[in-house]
Amino acid sequence: MQIVLLTLFPEALEPYLRASILGMAQAKGKVRIRAVDFRDFTRDRHRTVDDRPYGGGPGMVLKAEPVCECVEWLEREHGAFKKLLLTPDGSPFRQAKAREFAREERLLLLCGRYEGFDERLREELAWDEVSLGDFVLSGGELPALCVAEAVVRLIPGVLGHEESAVRESFEQGGLDHPHYTRPPMWRGRSVPDVLKGGDHAAIERWRTNEAGRRTRARRPDLIRPDLPHPGLIRET
């Protein structure tokens, strides 16, 4: 997979792209990730990427020209990309979307700034628009990193244990079960006996029921009757 992040601040992205899961995935040859500064595609001596909005109002708006020319250059060089706008207007980014994007050969994410984009950029190119939530940031760099990591960790061979990616929150329709590690007793709190007993069927039932309990208590909005959801499994 190839991932390109279009940004005005590549220096803010590059350290994280070299670290942890994203860095390891690139070292394994599973993905290529690069940050591209679309300011390089401006045509004036001031390298202008924004301007005042028509009709007046506060703030500045990203111009369509440099972004569009950057995308077109990338697609001439590498082929068509699945293009994502990171914007409050977009549909909520969910784990199902991460799985969908992980099947793409090339993924391009545009990190917004200022008051938004010239609407003609949306009209000129075909985008999927995604949002990480109902809050406002100064730019799309942090959401882009979130999307990139959520996608990359689903690529086969990236994680050390393949089952890790399918036994997590949201993958089975709800939240994950609680986890414990050594020591067995810490500050008067014990690891549940079932996890120490070696009965794998009993452990699986406990995990399923605890995932259901946690989902019902913390995220009842995730419970859907059309899914084999842990929140719907009867406790034993």
C-alpha positions in Angstrom: 0.0 0.0 0.0 1.0 3.6 -0.6 -0.2 6.4 1.6 0.3 10.1 0.9 -0.6 12.8 3.4 -1.1 16.3 1.8 -0.1 18.9 4.4 1.4 22.4 4.9 3.4 21.0 7.8 5.2 17.8 6.8 7.7 18.3 9.5 4.9 17.8 12.1 4.0 14.4 10.6 7.4 12.9 9.7 8.6 11.9 13.3 5.4 10.0 14.0 5.5 8.3 10.6 8.9 6.9 11.4 7.8 5.6 14.9 5.9 2.6 16.3 3.5 0.7 14.1 3.8 3.1 11.1 7.6 2.9 11.2 7.6 -0.9 11.6 5.1 -1.4 8.7 7.4 0.7 6.4 10.5 -1.2 7.6 8.7 -4.5 6.7 7.9 -3.2 3.3 4.1 -3.4 3.9 3.4 0.2 3.2 5.1 3.4 1.9 4.0 6.6 3.6 5.1 10.1 2.7 4.0 13.6 3.6 3.8 16.0 0.7 3.7 19.8 1.0 1.1 21.1 -1.4 2.6 24.6 -1.0 5.2 23.4 -3.5 2.5 23.5 -6.2 1.7 27.2 -5.8 2.6 29.5 -8.7 3.2 32.9 -7.1 6.3 34.2 -5.5 4.7 34.3 -2.1 3.7 30.6 -2.3 0.1 31.5 -1.4 -2.2 28.6 -0.4 -5.1 30.5 1.1 -7.2 33.6 0.5 -10.1 35.6 2.0 -13.6 34.1 1.4 -15.9 35.7 -1.1 -18.8 37.3 0.6 -16.7 38.3 3.6 -16.4 36.6 7.0 -13.6 35.6 9.4 -10.6 33.5 8.6 -9.0 32.3 5.4 -9.9 29.5 2.9 -7.6 27.0 1.2 -7.3 27.7 -2.5 -8.3 24.9 -4.9 -5.4 25.3 -7.3 -2.4 24.1 -5.4 -4.2 21.2 -3.8 -5.7 20.0 -7.1 -2.5 20.4 -9.1 -0.6 18.4 -6.4 -3.2 15.6 -6.5 -3.1 15.5 -10.3 0.7 15.3 -10.3 0.7 12.5 -7.8 -1.9 10.5 -9.8 0.1 11.0 -13.0 3.2 9.7 -11.2 1.6 6.8 -9.3 -1.9 6.1 -10.6 -5.3 6.7 -9.0 -5.6 7.2 -5.3 -8.5 6.7 -2.9 -8.8 10.4 -1.8 -9.9 11.4 1.6 -10.9 14.8 2.9 -10.5 15.1 6.7 -13.3 17.5 7.5 -16.1 18.1 10.1 -18.5 17.7 7.2 -17.5 14.1 6.7 -19.1 10.8 7.8 -17.8 9.5 11.1 -14.7 7.4 10.8 -15.4 3.9 12.1 -13.5 0.6 12.2 -15.5 -0.6 9.2 -14.1 2.3 7.2 -10.6 1.5 8.3 -11.1 -2.1 7.0 -12.4 -0.7 3.7 -9.5 1.6 3.3 -7.0 -1.1 4.2 -8.0 -2.9 1.0 -6.9 0.1 -1.2 -3.7 0.1 -3.2 -3.2 3.8 -2.8 -4.6 6.2 -0.2 -4.4 10.0 -0.2 -5.4 12.1 2.8 -5.8 15.9 2.6 -5.0 17.7 5.9 -7.1 20.9 6.0 -6.3 24.2 7.5 -8.0 27.6 8.2 -11.8 27.9 7.6 -12.0 25.0 5.1 -11.5 24.4 1.4 -12.7 26.2 -1.7 -15.8 24.3 -2.6 -14.7 23.8 -6.1 -12.0 21.4 -4.9 -14.7 19.1 -3.8 -16.4 19.4 -7.1 -13.3 18.9 -9.2 -12.0 15.7 -7.6 -13.8 12.7 -6.2 -13.3 12.5 -2.4 -14.5 10.4 0.5 -15.0 12.8 3.4 -14.4 11.6 6.9 -14.5 13.1 10.4 -13.0 11.9 13.7 -15.7 13.5 15.8 -17.7 16.6 16.7 -14.8 18.8 17.7 -12.6 21.4 15.9 -8.9 21.3 15.4 -6.6 23.8 13.8 -5.7 21.3 11.0 -6.1 17.8 9.7 -2.7 16.5 10.5 -3.6 14.7 13.8 -6.8 13.1 12.2 -4.7 12.0 9.2 -2.2 10.2 11.5 -5.2 8.5 13.3 -6.7 7.3 10.0 -3.3 6.2 8.7 -2.5 4.1 11.8 -6.0 2.6 12.0 -5.6 1.5 8.4 -2.0 0.3 8.4 -2.4 -1.9 11.4 -5.0 -3.9 9.5 -2.7 -4.7 6.6 -1.7 -8.4 6.9 1.7 -8.9 8.3 2.0 -5.5 10.1 1.1 -6.6 13.6 3.1 -9.2 15.4 0.0 -11.4 16.1 -2.6 -11.3 13.4 -5.4 -12.1 15.8 -4.7 -8.8 17.6 -6.5 -6.9 14.8 -9.7 -8.9 15.0 -10.1 -9.2 18.8 -10.2 -5.5 19.6 -12.9 -3.0 20.3 -15.3 -2.4 17.5 -14.1 -5.4 15.4 -16.8 -7.6 16.8 -19.4 -4.9 17.0 -18.7 -3.7 20.5 -16.0 -3.0 23.1 -13.1 -5.3 24.0 -13.0 -7.3 27.2 -10.8 -6.3 30.1 -7.1 -7.4 30.0 -4.8 -8.4 32.8 -1.1 -9.3 33.2 1.4 -10.1 35.9 1.6 -9.9 38.9 -1.5 -11.9 39.8 -2.1 -9.6 42.8 -1.5 -5.9 42.7 -2.5 -3.4 45.5 -5.1 -5.9 46.7 -6.6 -6.4 43.3 -6.5 -9.9 41.9 -6.6 -11.2 38.3 -9.9 -13.1 37.9 -9.5 -16.8 38.7 -11.0 -17.9 35.4 -8.0 -16.4 33.5 -5.5 -18.4 35.6 -7.3 -21.7 35.4 -6.3 -22.9 32.0 -9.8 -23.7 30.8 -9.8 -22.0 27.4 -13.6 -22.4 26.8 -14.3 -20.8 30.1 -11.9 -18.0 29.4 -13.6 -17.4 26.1 -17.0 -17.3 27.7 -15.7 -14.9 30.4 -14.2 -12.6 27.8 -17.4 -12.6 25.7 -19.6 -11.8 28.7 -17.2 -9.1 30.0 -17.1 -7.5 26.5 -20.9 -7.5 26.5 -21.1 -6.1 30.0 -18.7 -3.3 29.2 -20.4 -2.5 25.9 -23.9 -2.2 27.6 -22.5 -0.1 30.4 -20.3 2.3 28.4 -21.4 2.3 24.8 -25.0 1.0 24.5 -25.2 2.9 21.2 -23.0 0.2 19.6 -25.5 -2.6 20.3 -27.3 -3.6 17.1 -29.7 -6.5 16.9 -28.6 -7.5 13.4 -25.0 -8.2 14.5 -23.6 -11.1 16.6 -22.8 -8.5 19.2 -21.2 -9.4 22.5 -23.6 -6.9 24.2 -26.5 -9.2 23.3 -24.9 -12.5 24.5 -26.7 -13.9 27.6 -24.4 -14.1 30.6 -23.6 -17.5 32.1 
